[in-house]
Amino acid sequence: MQRNLFTAACHGLIFLTFLTAHSFRWSPIKSGFGSHGEFAAACDTLIPAGFVKKYPVFLFYPDDNGAHYPVIFFIHGFQWPVPDYYQGYIQHLVSHGNIVVFPSYILFRPTINNRRRYNLLFSSIEEAMTLLRHRSDTSRVGLIGHSYGGGAVPSVAHQVLIKKGWGKNGSFLHIIAPWYVHYISPREMAELPREMRVVIQVFEEERFNDWRMAEDLYYSLPVSEKCKDFIIVNSDSALKAKHISPLWYESNNADIIDTMVHGRISAALASYTFTGDTIAGRIALGGGVEEQVFLGYWQNGRPIAQLRVTDRPVTPYHYEKYLFKWRRPWNPRRKYYKPVERARSIYKQAK
């Protein structure tokens, strides 16, 4: 009798698991932002000269003989130094008519400090653009950074937008779950273009990087509120919004956060910045409008958890939630920004 009950319970659990998995399937959209674009991606590998010769730079571009394309510098996270981890994300960006430069840097050797890592980024980007000069349009430039790479974006942006003078016809930053920001002074931060477009993005179940790093960048970057949004990616019962969510290994094996958050928001931000597409603008920088926050439905008809968007970000969690806390002594931004104390929930779903 006990064995029969156990067998029945196991069969019931298997059936329930099947129903749950089936209910929470979803179908990728076929057109518009969030769907794959028209271009296939070609790839080259560059071995920079000098002391960085062991650290390759990966170059991805539309596989055609067309005109010059805008350039997106993709700065990876701490533990993910090769593009395989972001392959689907990169191919998605290229499919929408962008060149993606992925400067890889080794972070595991203790003799390589943050200053050398940043210098490696700068020199690798410069050599990559020399190679791509006949197919790239450096008057249109974007930067995407995840984790350590997100924290590096402001300094790299100053290098390419101010010192190199690129991005005169459009520039954007998409900063995702940033780590500590190094090697950019308040004066240099203030020099960044006021007209650039900025998305700062965090995850509901972030455990690594304190949201206060993202909060700081939202308030400290010198752009107007209409040119920036702070986006919180929510978890759903079938999908968790975590620090590793930007990892997207294959184009044909994507989840909702891959396509409808990262692919959709980044591609729309690029299109709005580089072409002025107003539909793209509402998706990337809509301030919480429906087109921006709505991610679709599960197969069972239930809406997928929407994005949250705010123009007054306040970190609602205690410092102890995070591995890399804002209060750490090696955070150079502590002396320039005081985090807002949480008084009440001010996140908005839509305007």
C-alpha positions in Angstrom: 0.0 0.0 0.0 2.8 2.4 0.9 4.6 1.6 -2.3 1.5 2.3 -4.3 1.0 5.6 -2.6 4.7 6.5 -3.2 4.4 5.6 -6.9 1.2 7.6 -7.3 2.8 10.6 -5.6 5.8 10.4 -7.9 3.7 10.2 -11.0 1.7 13.1 -9.8 4.8 15.2 -9.2 6.1 14.3 -12.7 2.8 15.3 -14.2 2.7 18.6 -12.2 6.3 19.4 -13.3 5.3 18.8 -16.9 2.2 21.0 -16.6 4.3 23.8 -15.0 7.1 23.6 -17.5 4.5 23.6 -20.4 2.5 26.5 -18.8 5.6 28.7 -18.6 6.9 28.2 -22.1 6.9 31.3 -24.3 7.3 32.0 -28.0 9.9 34.5 -29.1 8.5 37.4 -31.1 9.0 37.3 -34.9 9.4 41.0 -35.7 10.4 44.3 -34.1 12.8 45.0 -31.2 13.4 41.7 -29.4 13.5 39.7 -32.6 16.6 38.9 -34.6 17.6 41.4 -37.2 18.5 40.9 -40.9 22.3 40.6 -40.7 24.4 37.5 -40.0 27.6 38.0 -37.9 31.1 37.6 -39.1 34.0 37.5 -36.6 37.7 38.3 -36.5 40.2 38.0 -33.7 42.9 40.7 -33.2 46.0 40.1 -31.1 47.1 43.6 -30.0 50.8 44.5 -30.0 53.0 45.1 -27.0 52.4 44.0 -23.5 48.8 43.0 -24.3 49.7 40.5 -27.0 48.2 37.6 -25.0 44.8 39.2 -24.7 42.8 39.0 -27.9 40.1 41.4 -29.1 37.1 39.9 -30.8 35.5 41.9 -33.6 32.0 41.1 -34.8 30.4 42.8 -37.8 27.5 42.4 -40.3 28.6 39.8 -42.9 28.1 41.9 -46.0 29.9 44.5 -48.1 27.7 47.3 -47.0 28.3 50.8 -45.7 30.0 51.8 -42.5 28.3 50.6 -39.3 28.1 52.2 -35.9 30.3 50.6 -33.2 29.3 49.1 -29.8 32.1 48.4 -27.3 31.0 45.4 -25.2 32.9 45.2 -21.9 32.4 41.9 -20.3 32.0 40.8 -16.6 34.7 39.8 -14.2 34.6 36.0 -14.8 33.5 35.9 -18.4 36.4 37.1 -20.6 35.5 35.5 -23.9 32.5 36.2 -26.1 31.2 32.7 -25.9 29.4 33.7 -22.7 27.6 36.5 -24.5 27.4 35.0 -28.0 23.7 35.3 -28.4 23.7 38.9 -27.1 26.5 39.9 -29.5 24.9 38.3 -32.5 21.6 40.0 -31.7 23.3 43.4 -31.7 25.1 42.7 -35.0 21.9 41.4 -36.6 20.5 44.9 -36.2 23.4 46.5 -38.1 26.1 47.2 -35.5 29.7 46.4 -35.2 30.6 44.9 -31.8 34.1 45.1 -30.4 34.7 42.7 -27.5 38.1 43.6 -25.8 39.0 40.6 -23.6 41.1 41.1 -20.5 42.5 38.6 -18.0 41.5 39.3 -14.5 42.7 36.3 -12.5 46.4 37.1 -12.1 47.0 39.1 -9.0 49.9 41.0 -10.7 47.4 42.6 -13.0 45.7 45.5 -11.2 42.7 47.6 -12.1 44.9 50.3 -13.7 46.4 47.8 -16.1 43.0 46.3 -16.8 41.7 49.7 -17.8 44.8 50.4 -19.9 44.4 47.1 -21.6 40.8 48.1 -22.5 41.9 51.5 -23.9 44.8 50.1 -26.0 42.8 47.1 -27.3 39.9 49.3 -28.4 42.3 51.7 -30.2 44.0 48.9 -32.1 40.7 47.3 -33.0 39.3 50.5 -34.5 42.5 50.9 -36.6 41.7 47.5 -38.1 38.0 48.4 -38.5 38.5 51.9 -39.9 37.2 50.9 -43.4 33.9 49.5 -42.2 33.1 51.4 -39.0 31.5 54.8 -38.3 33.0 56.1 -35.1 30.7 59.1 -35.1 28.1 56.7 -33.8 29.3 54.8 -30.7 27.7 52.8 -27.9 29.1 51.1 -24.8 27.5 48.1 -23.0 29.1 46.9 -19.8 28.2 44.1 -17.4 29.4 43.8 -13.8 33.1 44.8 -13.7 32.6 46.0 -17.3 29.6 48.1 -16.2 31.8 49.8 -13.7 34.5 50.4 -16.4 32.0 52.0 -18.8 32.3 55.6 -17.6 36.1 55.6 -17.8 36.1 53.9 -21.2 33.4 56.4 -22.3 35.6 59.3 -21.4 38.5 57.8 -23.3 36.5 57.2 -26.5 34.0 60.0 -26.5 36.1 62.8 -25.0 39.7 62.0 -25.7 39.2 60.3 -29.0 36.3 62.5 -30.0 34.1 59.6 -31.2 30.3 59.6 -31.0 29.7 63.0 -32.3 26.5 61.8 -34.2 25.2 59.8 -31.3 26.4 57.9 -28.2 24.8 55.7 -25.6 25.7 53.7 -22.4 23.9 50.6 -21.3 25.3 49.8 -17.8 24.2 46.5 -16.3 24.7 45.6 -12.6 27.9 47.6 -12.3 30.8 46.9 -10.1 33.0 49.7 -8.6 33.8 52.6 -10.9 37.5 53.4 -11.2 39.7 56.0 -13.0 37.3 58.8 -13.7 37.2 61.9 -11.7 34.1 64.0 -11.0 35.5 66.6 -13.5 35.9 63.9 -16.2 32.5 62.5 -15.4 31.0 66.0 -15.9 32.8 66.2 -19.3 30.8 63.3 -20.8 28.3 64.3 -23.5 25.1 65.7 -22.0 23.1 64.5 -25.0 24.2 60.8 -24.8 21.5 58.3 -24.0 21.9 56.1 -20.8 20.2 53.0 -19.5 21.2 51.8 -16.0 19.9 48.3 -15.3 19.8 46.1 -12.2 18.3 42.8 -11.2 15.8 42.0 -8.5 17.8 39.1 -7.2 21.2 40.7 -7.4 23.6 39.3 -4.7 27.0 40.5 -6.0 27.0 44.2 -6.8 25.3 46.7 -4.5 22.6 48.6 -6.4 24.1 51.8 -4.9 26.8 51.6 -7.6 24.1 51.8 -10.2 22.2 54.5 -8.2 25.4 56.6 -8.1 25.9 56.4 -11.9 22.3 57.3 -12.6 22.5 60.6 -10.6 26.2 61.4 -11.4 26.3 61.0 -15.2 25.6 64.5 -16.7 22.6 63.7 -18.8 19.0 65.0 -18.4 16.2 62.8 -17.1 14.6 62.5 -20.6 17.9 60.9 -21.8 18.2 58.2 -19.1 16.2 55.5 -17.4 16.9 53.3 -14.4 15.4 49.8 -15.1 14.8 47.0 -12.6 14.4 43.5 -14.1 11.9 41.6 -12.0 12.0 37.9 -11.3 9.1 35.7 -12.3 7.9 32.4 -10.9 9.6 30.6 -13.9 12.6 32.9 -14.4 14.9 34.6 -12.0 16.5 38.0 -12.6 20.1 37.5 -11.3 23.6 38.9 -11.8 24.3 36.3 -14.5 21.2 37.0 -16.5 23.2 38.8 -19.3 25.0 35.6 -20.1 23.4 34.5 -23.4 25.3 31.6 -24.9 23.4 30.9 -28.1 21.0 32.9 -30.3 18.7 29.9 -30.6 18.6 29.1 -26.9 17.4 32.3 -25.4 15.1 33.1 -22.5 12.9 36.1 -22.0 15.5 38.2 -20.2 17.9 37.5 -23.1 15.7 38.7 -25.9 13.0 40.9 -24.4 15.3 42.7 -21.9 18.9 42.7 -23.1 18.5 42.2 -26.8 15.4 44.4 -27.1 16.6 47.3 -24.8 20.1 47.4 -26.2 19.1 47.2 -29.9 16.4 49.8 -29.3 18.8 52.1 -27.5 21.2 51.8 -30.4 18.6 52.5 -33.0 17.1 55.5 -31.2 20.6 56.9 -30.6 21.9 56.3 -34.1 18.8 56.8 -36.3 16.3 58.7 -34.1 13.7 55.9 -34.4 10.9 57.1 -32.1 9.4 53.6 -31.5 12.9 52.5 -30.4 13.0 55.5 -28.1 9.9 54.5 -26.3 11.2 51.0 -25.8 14.7 52.1 -24.6 13.9 55.3 -22.8 10.2 55.4 -22.3 10.2 56.3 -18.7 7.9 53.4 -17.8 5.4 53.4 -20.7 3.7 50.1 -21.7 5.9 49.5 -24.7 9.0 49.5 -22.5 7.9 47.5 -19.5 5.6 44.9 -21.0 7.5 41.6 -21.9 4.7 39.4 -23.2 2.7 36.4 -21.9 3.6 32.9 -20.8 1.9 30.2 -22.8 -0.7 29.7 -20.0 -1.9 33.3 -20.7 -0.4 34.9 -17.6 1.6 38.1 -18.2 5.4 37.9 -17.7 6.6 40.1 -14.8 7.0 43.6 -16.1 10.1 45.8 -15.9 10.1 48.5 -13.3 11.4 51.9 -14.4 12.1 55.0 -12.2 13.7 58.4 -12.5 14.3 58.5 -8.8 16.2 55.3 -8.0 16.6 54.4 -4.3 18.3 51.2 -3.3 15.6 49.4 -1.1 18.0 46.7 0.3 20.5 46.7 3.1 24.2 46.7 2.3 24.6 43.2 3.8 22.6 41.7 0.9 25.5 42.2 -1.4 29.0 40.6 -1.7 30.5 43.9 -3.1 29.0 46.6 -0.8 29.0 50.3 -1.5 30.7 50.9 1.8 33.9 48.9 0.9 37.1 51.0 1.4 38.2 50.2 -2.1 35.2 51.9 -3.7 36.6 55.2 -5.0 33.2 56.7 -5.5 32.3 56.8 -1.8 33.7 60.2 -1.4 31.8 61.7 -4.3 28.3 60.3 -3.8 26.1 59.7 -0.7 23.4 57.1 -1.4 19.8 58.2 -1.0 18.2 56.7 2.1 15.2 54.7 1.3 12.0 56.5 2.6 9.3 54.9 0.5 8.8 52.9 -2.7 8.9 55.3 -5.6 9.2 52.8 -8.5 6.7 53.4 -11.2 5.1 50.9 -13.7 4.2 53.6 -16.2 3.8 57.3 -16.7 
